[in-house]
Amino acid sequence: MALTVLAPEGEVLTLPVMAQGSDTTLTAGIKSFATGHGGARAVIEYVGKRGARIVLVGQDGEWSDQFADDTDVARQACESAGVEVENEWERELLEQMRPSHDLWRSMSRRAMAR
């Protein structure tokens, strides 16, 4: 996909358009979350064919997640966004997270499998 733009000098430029889920969109999303929450730390989880899940935890306790094609792409996106990647779920990071009321409500409706 490309975007054709007319430059001020009358020159026609063809610029690539990044698709949703591209590396730059992923990096921008991570950077935006970190900026909006006073900084962030990330934990990257491998989720099979789906790729990798990046769980972002803001300094204010809010959290979000993003998906990448694989763990290498996830690490590179976090590095480009200036977000520190934790190797595992540390106790301090878990204690920092504040689940929303909506999340608690949705979890209470789920039936536990035995």
C-alpha positions in Angstrom: 0.0 0.0 0.0 1.3 3.5 -0.9 0.3 7.1 -0.5 1.0 9.5 -3.4 1.8 13.1 -2.2 2.4 16.2 -4.2 5.6 17.9 -2.8 5.8 21.8 -2.7 8.2 21.8 -5.7 5.6 20.0 -7.8 7.3 16.7 -7.5 5.1 13.6 -7.0 6.3 11.4 -4.1 5.1 7.9 -3.3 5.3 7.0 0.4 4.8 3.6 2.0 1.8 3.4 4.4 2.3 1.3 7.5 -0.4 -1.2 8.1 -2.1 -1.7 11.5 0.1 -4.1 13.5 3.3 -3.0 11.8 6.5 -2.5 13.8 6.2 1.3 13.8 2.5 1.1 15.0 3.6 -1.3 17.7 6.4 1.0 18.9 4.2 4.1 18.7 1.6 2.3 20.9 4.1 1.3 23.5 5.6 4.7 23.6 2.2 6.3 23.9 1.3 4.1 26.8 4.5 4.8 28.6 4.2 8.6 28.1 0.6 8.6 29.3 1.4 6.6 32.5 4.6 8.2 33.7 6.8 5.5 32.2 6.4 1.8 31.9 8.0 -1.6 32.2 7.2 -4.6 30.0 7.0 -8.4 30.3 7.1 -10.3 27.0 5.3 -13.7 26.9 5.5 -16.2 24.1 2.0 -17.2 23.0 2.6 -19.8 20.3 1.5 -19.2 16.7 0.0 -15.9 17.8 3.5 -14.5 18.4 4.3 -12.6 21.6 2.3 -10.7 24.1 3.8 -7.5 25.5 2.2 -6.6 28.9 3.0 -3.0 29.8 2.7 -1.8 33.4 2.7 1.9 33.9 4.2 3.7 36.9 0.7 4.6 37.9 -0.4 1.0 38.1 -2.4 0.9 34.9 -1.6 -1.9 32.5 -2.2 -2.8 28.9 -1.1 -5.4 26.4 0.0 -5.4 22.8 0.8 -8.3 20.4 3.8 -8.7 18.2 4.7 -11.3 15.5 7.4 -12.8 17.7 9.5 -12.2 20.9 12.4 -10.6 18.9 10.0 -8.0 17.3 8.5 -7.4 20.8 11.9 -6.8 22.4 13.0 -4.5 19.5 9.7 -2.5 19.8 10.1 -2.0 23.5 13.7 -1.0 23.1 12.8 1.5 20.4 10.1 2.9 22.6 12.5 3.3 25.5 10.6 0.8 27.7 12.5 -1.5 30.0 11.8 -5.3 29.5 11.7 -7.5 32.6 12.9 -11.1 32.3 9.9 -12.4 34.3 7.1 -11.3 36.5 8.8 -9.8 39.6 6.9 -9.4 42.8 7.3 -5.6 42.8 5.9 -5.4 39.3 2.8 -7.5 40.2 2.2 -5.4 43.3 2.3 -2.3 41.2 -0.5 -3.4 38.9 -4.0 -2.2 39.6 -6.7 -4.3 37.8 -9.7 -2.2 36.7 -13.2 -2.7 38.1 -14.3 -3.9 34.7 -11.6 -6.6 34.7 -12.7 -7.8 38.2 -16.3 -7.9 37.0 -15.5 -9.9 33.9 -13.3 -12.4 35.9 -16.2 -12.9 38.4 -18.5 -14.1 35.6 -16.1 -16.8 34.4 -16.7 -20.4 35.5 -13.6 -22.2 36.8 -12.8 -25.4 34.9 -12.0 -28.4 37.1 
